[in-house]
Amino acid sequence: MNKIIFFGNGPLADFTLAVLQQHCEIIFHARTKDDLVTAVSLKRQHPDAFGILASFGVMIKSDVLEAFAPEGILNLHPSKLPHYRGASPIESAILAGDTDFSYSIMRLVKAMDAGPIYHQATLTHLSLDKTEIYRALATAGAKWLVDNLDQIRSMAPTPQDNTQATFTTKLSKSDSLLHPENHTATEIFRQIVAYQGFPKPKYEFYGKTCIILSAHIVNTNDIICDPSLAPELSTPLMLKCTDRNFVAIDRLQPEGKKPMDAVSFMNGYAK
């Protein structure tokens, strides 16, 4: 059974670790910058241990990378590198309108997400659900690692084409407030999906700021062509967007309150 020193935080790390734990011995889970000293010490005690990282959120310095030579620390990054380097690849792909989502297994280097690639794959037909996209990419990437760790030291990774690189930034709390007056229904819906967890998509209804938990698009052209669909417009909470389509709110959470469906919110706040 391969020994793993794991680096990671957040949903990508959680889903990756869930797969690795079934097939490998996790001798340490580094969660913070302070844990790096312990990770290096354990690597010296267990020279055959692999370092695997998924969404650690801390730049790894050269001395740590060197401790894991020659294969280095293996990074499961949720994009098809060199595209979407940086802190928010899945969210950026959702916001960009992508319908397929990818992952890369790379050797970590000091420059952000710039290391050579061992393996890449693209998953199609995923539902537009942030948690499920995280789960699918992490699970597929972790399974590839489990199947290939024994051979990886003899593999020659392929350098990235840095001229093709695109970069993402960290999401900010300032991104959370929705502005349907400036966006199409598809754009607002994708913001709602991308901002789940953090920074949390928000909109004010009846003077109450609410976190939007789920929604769907109502296409007015469809209703014009098929009037039987008109009851969709009776959904209590609707955001009218620049393309004259709507985003209908299904579930939301008023700040300081429990999550509820749109009808319950209307019953409590629209009086």
N, C-alpha and C positions, 0 to 999 in steps of 0.2 A: 504494500500500500504506500503510495507516494505521500511524502510529508509536505505540508504547505504552511508557509508564513503568509498570511492574508492581510491585505491592506484595503480598507474600504469603509464607506459610510453611505447611508441612504438606501433607497429602494433597489438600485442596480446592484449594490454590494449585498444586500439581504438576499435577493433572488439568486445571485451567483453563489454565495456561500451555501445556500440551501442545497444546491446540486453538489458542490465540492464535498460537503460533509458526508454525503452518502457513499463516496468512493475514495476519499483521501483522509489522511490524518491531519487535522488542523492543529498545529502545535502553538500557534499564536495568531491573534487577530489584532492588528494595529489599527486603532481608530483615530488617534491624534498625533500631532507632531512629536509629542513627548514619548510616544511609543516606539519611535524609530530607533532609539538607542537599544531598546530591548530586542527589536527585530534583528538588528545587526549582530548583537551578542548571540542570539539563538541560531542565526545562520552560521556563525563560527563553530558553534557546538554541533550543528547538524548540517554539514557541508553539502549533503545530498538533497536538502530541502529546497523546494521551489518557492520563489516569491511570486505571488499573483495579486494584482491590484484591480479594483473596480470602483471607480468614483471615490477616490480618497480625499480630494479637495485640498491637498497640501503638495507643494512642489518638493520632489525628492532630490536631495543634493547628491553631488558626485560621489561622496564617500560611501553613501548608502548603496548607490547603484553598483559601485565597484565591489562591494562586499558580496553581491549576488552574481558576479561574473562567473563563467563566461556567458551563460544564457540571459543573465540579467533578470530584472523583474518583468513579468509578463502582464501586460495591461489589456483588459477587456474594455474597449472603448465603443460606445453605442453609435457609431456612424461608419460610413465607408470612407475612411481616411484616404487622401488628405482633406476631404470635405468635412465641415462641421467640427473642426478642432475646438477645444475649449470647454467651458463649464456647463453649457446647456445644449448639447447636440440633439437630444430627443425633442425638447421643447422647440428648438429652432426649426427642426424638420417639420413638426406639426404646424407651426406658424407659417412656414414657407409653402404649405399646401402639399407636401409630399404624401404619397399614398403607399409607398414601400419604405421599409426601414431596415437599416444595416448595422452590422457590428464588425469590428476589426480586432484581431489579436496581434499585438505589437510588442516589440521590446522597448521598454521605457528608456528614454534618454532625458538629458537635462532640459532640452527645449520642449515646450508644451506639445504633446501628442505628435511629435515629429519622428518618432522612432521607426525602424524598419518593420515591415509587416510579415507575419507568419501565415495569417489566414484571414479571409474576409468572406462574408456571406450576406445576402439580402433576403429578408422575409417579406412575402407578399400576402395580400388578403387579410391583414391584421385589422381588427376593429379599431376605430379611432377612439381609443381609450388609453389614457396615459399610463395607468398602472399595468394594463395588459401588454402594452408595447415594451415597457421596462421588463416585465416578466418574460416575455417571449425572447427578447434579445439576450438577456442575461442567461436564461436557461440554455438557449442554443449555443452561446459562446462558452459557457461552463462545460457543457457536454463535449464540445470539441476539445477543450483543454484536457478533460479527463481521458479522452480517447487518444490523445497525442502527446501527453507529457513524457512518456517513455522514449519517444523519438525526437523530441524537440531540440535536444542538445546537438543533434546531428543535422538539423535543418538549417538552411541558409535563408534568413528573412530577406524580403525584397525592399530596397530603399523607397521611400515615398518621393513623389514628384512635388517638391515644395512650391513650384510655380503654379500648381493647381489648388493650393491650399485656400480654404475659406475658414473663417473664425467666428465663434460665438462668444457671447458675453454672459456674465451672471445675470439672472433675473433679479429685478429690484421690486421692492414694495410699491414703488411709484408706478409700476406697470399694471397694478392690480385693477384699477378702476376702468370699467368698460365705457367706450364712447361709440355707441351704435350710430350716432349722427355723423361719424367720420369713416365708417367701415361698412362693408357688405355683410350680409347675414353669414356667409361662409367664414369670413374673417373673424367675426365676433364669436361664432361657434368654436372655431379653432383656438381662439384665445381662451375661451372657457375650458376647453380640454387641456391646453398646454399649461394653464396657470393653476391647475388642481394641486393641492398640497402646498405649493408656494409659487407665486406670491398670493394666491387665492383670488379668483376673479370676483369683482364686487360691483354692485349697482345699487342705487338708492331707489326704493319703492316706498311711497307714502311716508317720506321723511325718515325711513329706517334703512341704514346701510346693511346690505345683505351679501353674504358669500353665495355665489351661484354654484351649486353642486352638480346639476345636470340640466340639459336643455336639448332642444331639437329645432331644426330649421323648418319654417312654414313657407313654402314657395307660393306666392300669390298667383303666378301664372298657372300652376297646377289647379288651383281652385277655380280660376276663370274657365279653364278647359273642362273641369269636372265639378260642377256646383255642389255635388254631394259631399265634397271635402270641406265645404264651408264651415262646418262645426269646429274645425281646427282653429278658426279665428275667435272662437269663444273661450279659448284657453285664457285663464285669468291674467297672467303676466306675460306681456309681449314686448319685445324690443324691436322697434321699426328701424331698419337699416337703410343705407344709402341706395341700395338696389331695389328698394320698395318691398323687399321680402322681410320676414320676421324671424326672430329667434324667440321661441316659446320656452319659458322657464318651467322645468318639471319639479326640481327640488332646490331648496335654498335654505340658508341658515342666517336669520337675523343676528347681528352681533350681540353676543351675550346670551343667546337662546339656543335651543336644540334645533337640529335639522328638521325640516317639515316640507310637505308637498305644497304646490302653489295654491291649491284650494284652501288648505288649512291656514296658510299665510293670509289669504284674502279675508277669511272669516275672522281672523284675529286683528288685522291691521287696517282694513279698508272700510271700516265703519265710520 
